[in-house]
Amino acid sequence: MREIRIYQPGKYIVGDTVLLTDAASAHLGAALRIQPGAFITLFAGDGWQYISRIISINKRKATVVVTAEQQVNRESNLNLKLIQTIPKGDKMEWIVQKAVELGVASILPLITQHSSYKISAERLLKKYHQWSGIIISACEQCGRNRLPILHHPLKLQDFANQSHPGIGYVAEPKIGQPWCNYTQPTEEVSILIGPEGGFYSTELTAILDLGFKPLKLGPRILRTETAAITAINLLQTIWGDI
């Protein structure tokens, strides 16, 4: 049987009795129909996981007892930040999920002039919380015990006014250089993925002026979601843990 992992913030020790969240209880009791005596793994998002045995459960409440605590590291040695222009539809949800599975350390949603995401601040905040939930679900699925950081969305002009430590790359099919033209970084790496329709020339100039290096992802024009996953996989393969 596959390992069942549940995100449960907190710090626990062996012998602790833990009342799971309503959402986790409903998932275990109603969806999975887990029975008392079964073992699950809790993780708190800080690198620790806790092997726990269910002692009582129904469709609304589940209680477990911690039987073992473990510090398990499944993080990449490459500290990779995805800066993703928000695409239309549900593509951002898919990108966030796959980026977490591939090991990014943080995600920053970006709004540009060609961004297809024209919504109110209130709606964008709801999307932010949705993306946060997807990060948790992806960590539950892929075994990560440390939650990647989700930054609040920024407009490009605000992004350009901030400092950006480490090495930055921007996926750019026209002037980009292949990865082999760049040296292996020893600090945080950021990869910036543009919008459907590309950057305006002034936007690309602003990004390059920040020190971002143009990176070519092959001879073909990729959709924004394809470019994101391709770039992450490329950098994790040559400098990370894939």
C-alpha positions as CSV (number, residue, x, y, z in Angstrom):
1,M,0.0,0.0,0.0
2,R,1.3,3.5,-0.9
3,E,2.4,5.8,1.9
4,I,-0.4,8.2,2.9
5,R,1.1,11.6,3.7
6,I,-0.8,14.5,5.4
7,Y,0.4,18.0,5.9
8,Q,-0.1,18.9,9.6
9,P,1.7,22.0,10.8
10,G,3.3,21.8,14.3
11,K,6.2,20.2,16.2
12,Y,5.6,16.7,17.6
13,I,7.4,14.0,19.6
14,V,6.8,10.3,19.9
15,G,3.7,9.6,22.0
16,D,1.9,12.9,21.1
17,T,-1.8,12.5,20.3
18,V,-2.7,14.7,17.4
19,L,-6.2,15.8,16.2
20,L,-6.0,16.2,12.4
21,T,-7.5,19.1,10.6
22,D,-11.1,18.8,9.3
23,A,-9.9,18.6,5.7
24,A,-7.4,15.8,6.5
25,S,-9.9,13.9,8.6
26,A,-12.5,14.1,5.8
27,H,-9.9,12.9,3.2
28,L,-8.9,10.0,5.3
29,G,-12.3,9.0,6.7
30,A,-14.6,9.7,3.8
31,A,-12.4,9.5,0.7
32,L,-9.9,6.9,1.6
33,R,-11.9,5.1,4.3
34,I,-8.9,4.5,6.4
35,Q,-9.5,2.4,9.5
36,P,-8.1,2.7,13.1
37,G,-4.7,1.0,13.4
38,A,-3.5,2.2,10.0
39,F,-0.3,4.1,9.7
40,I,0.1,7.5,8.0
41,T,2.9,10.0,7.7
42,L,2.5,13.6,8.9
43,F,4.8,16.3,7.8
44,A,5.0,19.9,9.1
45,G,6.6,21.6,6.1
46,D,9.9,22.2,8.0
47,G,11.8,19.1,7.0
48,W,10.4,16.7,9.7
49,Q,8.0,13.9,9.2
50,Y,6.1,11.8,11.8
51,I,5.0,8.2,11.4
52,S,1.6,8.1,13.1
53,R,-1.0,5.4,13.9
54,I,-4.7,6.2,13.6
55,I,-6.5,5.6,17.0
56,S,-9.9,7.0,16.1
57,I,-11.6,8.2,12.9
58,N,-14.9,9.1,11.3
59,K,-15.9,11.2,8.3
60,R,-15.3,14.4,10.3
61,K,-12.6,13.8,12.9
62,A,-9.4,11.7,13.0
63,T,-6.9,11.3,15.8
64,V,-3.5,9.8,15.6
65,V,-0.6,9.0,17.9
66,V,3.0,9.7,16.8
67,T,5.1,6.6,16.8
68,A,8.3,7.9,15.2
69,E,9.8,11.2,14.2
70,Q,12.2,11.5,11.3
71,Q,14.2,14.3,9.6
72,V,14.1,13.4,5.9
73,N,15.6,15.7,3.3
74,R,14.4,15.4,-0.3
75,E,15.3,18.9,-1.3
76,S,17.5,19.6,-4.3
77,N,21.0,20.9,-3.8
78,L,20.1,23.5,-6.4
79,N,18.3,26.5,-4.7
80,L,16.0,27.2,-7.7
81,K,13.3,29.9,-7.9
82,L,10.7,29.9,-10.6
83,I,9.5,33.3,-11.7
84,Q,6.4,32.5,-13.7
85,T,4.3,35.0,-15.7
86,I,0.7,34.1,-14.9
87,P,-0.9,32.4,-17.9
88,K,-4.6,32.1,-18.7
89,G,-7.0,29.4,-17.6
90,D,-5.8,26.8,-15.1
91,K,-2.3,26.5,-16.6
92,M,-0.7,28.2,-13.5
93,E,-2.2,25.5,-11.2
94,W,-0.5,22.8,-13.4
95,I,2.8,24.7,-13.5
96,V,2.8,25.1,-9.7
97,Q,2.1,21.4,-9.1
98,K,4.8,20.2,-11.5
99,A,7.4,22.8,-10.3
100,V,7.0,21.5,-6.8
101,E,7.4,17.9,-7.9
102,L,10.6,18.9,-9.8
103,G,12.0,20.5,-6.7
104,V,11.9,24.2,-6.9
105,A,12.6,26.1,-3.7
106,S,10.2,29.0,-4.4
107,I,7.7,30.4,-6.9
108,L,7.0,34.0,-7.7
109,P,3.9,34.7,-10.0
110,L,4.6,37.6,-12.3
111,I,2.2,40.0,-14.1
112,T,3.4,41.5,-17.4
113,Q,1.7,43.6,-20.2
114,H,1.0,40.4,-22.2
115,S,-0.1,38.5,-19.1
116,S,-3.5,36.9,-19.9
117,Y,-4.4,37.2,-16.2
118,K,-6.5,40.3,-15.9
119,I,-8.4,39.9,-12.7
120,S,-9.1,41.9,-9.6
121,A,-6.8,42.0,-6.6
122,E,-9.4,40.1,-4.6
123,R,-9.6,37.3,-7.2
124,L,-5.8,37.2,-7.4
125,L,-5.6,36.7,-3.6
126,K,-8.0,33.8,-3.9
127,K,-5.8,32.3,-6.6
128,Y,-2.8,32.8,-4.3
129,H,-4.5,30.7,-1.6
130,Q,-5.4,28.1,-4.2
131,W,-1.8,27.8,-5.4
132,S,-0.7,27.5,-1.8
133,G,-3.1,24.5,-1.4
134,I,-1.6,23.0,-4.6
135,I,1.9,23.3,-3.2
136,I,0.8,21.3,-0.1
137,S,-1.0,18.6,-2.1
138,A,2.1,18.3,-4.4
139,C,4.4,17.9,-1.4
140,E,2.0,15.2,0.0
141,Q,2.2,13.4,-3.2
142,C,6.0,13.7,-4.1
143,G,7.4,13.2,-0.6
144,R,8.9,16.6,0.1
145,N,8.9,17.5,3.7
146,R,9.7,21.2,3.2
147,L,7.2,23.5,1.6
148,P,8.4,25.7,-1.2
149,I,7.9,29.4,-0.7
150,L,5.1,31.0,-2.6
151,H,5.7,34.7,-3.1
152,H,2.8,37.1,-3.6
153,P,2.2,38.1,-7.3
154,L,4.1,41.1,-8.5
155,K,3.8,43.4,-11.5
156,L,6.9,43.5,-13.6
157,Q,7.6,47.1,-12.9
158,D,7.5,46.4,-9.1
159,F,9.7,43.3,-9.7
160,A,12.2,45.5,-11.5
161,N,12.5,47.8,-8.5
162,Q,13.6,45.0,-6.2
163,S,17.0,43.5,-5.7
164,H,17.4,39.9,-6.9
165,P,20.3,37.9,-5.2
166,G,22.0,35.0,-6.9
167,I,22.0,34.2,-10.6
168,G,19.0,34.9,-12.9
169,Y,18.1,33.4,-16.2
170,V,15.2,34.4,-18.5
171,A,13.9,32.0,-21.1
172,E,14.4,33.8,-24.4
173,P,14.1,32.0,-27.8
174,K,15.6,34.8,-29.9
175,I,18.8,36.0,-28.1
176,G,19.1,33.2,-25.6
177,Q,22.3,31.2,-25.2
178,P,22.4,27.5,-24.5
179,W,23.1,26.4,-20.9
180,C,26.6,25.2,-21.8
181,N,27.7,28.8,-22.4
182,Y,27.1,29.5,-18.7
183,T,29.2,28.4,-15.7
184,Q,27.7,26.4,-12.8
185,P,26.2,28.7,-10.2
186,T,27.2,28.5,-6.5
187,E,24.2,30.5,-5.2
188,E,20.5,30.8,-5.7
189,V,19.3,30.4,-9.3
190,S,16.2,32.1,-10.7
191,I,14.5,31.2,-14.0
192,L,12.0,33.7,-15.4
193,I,9.4,32.4,-17.8
194,G,7.6,34.9,-20.0
195,P,4.0,35.2,-21.0
196,E,2.1,33.8,-24.0
197,G,2.8,36.3,-26.7
198,G,6.3,37.1,-25.3
199,F,7.7,40.2,-23.6
200,Y,7.4,43.7,-24.9
201,S,10.9,44.9,-25.9
202,T,10.9,47.4,-23.0
203,E,10.1,44.6,-20.6
204,L,12.8,42.3,-21.9
205,T,15.3,45.2,-21.7
206,A,14.3,45.9,-18.0
207,I,14.8,42.2,-17.2
208,L,18.2,42.1,-18.8
209,D,19.2,45.3,-17.0
210,L,18.5,43.5,-13.8
211,G,21.3,41.1,-14.7
212,F,19.2,38.2,-16.0
213,K,21.0,36.1,-18.6
214,P,19.0,35.0,-21.7
215,L,18.7,31.2,-21.8
216,K,17.7,29.3,-25.0
217,L,15.6,26.2,-24.5
218,G,16.1,24.7,-28.0
219,P,15.2,25.7,-31.5
220,R,11.4,25.6,-31.1
221,I,9.0,28.1,-29.6
222,L,7.5,26.6,-26.4
223,R,4.3,27.4,-24.7
224,T,4.7,29.1,-21.4
225,E,3.8,26.0,-19.4
226,T,6.1,23.9,-21.5
227,A,9.0,26.4,-21.1
228,A,8.6,26.4,-17.3
229,I,8.8,22.6,-16.9
230,T,11.6,22.3,-19.6
231,A,13.7,25.0,-17.9
232,I,13.3,23.5,-14.4
233,N,14.1,20.0,-15.6
234,L,17.1,21.3,-17.6
235,L,18.6,23.2,-14.6
236,Q,17.9,20.4,-12.2
237,T,19.5,17.9,-14.5
238,I,22.7,19.8,-15.1
239,W,23.1,21.4,-11.7
240,G,20.5,19.8,-9.4
241,D,19.4,16.3,-8.4
242,I,17.7,14.9,-11.4
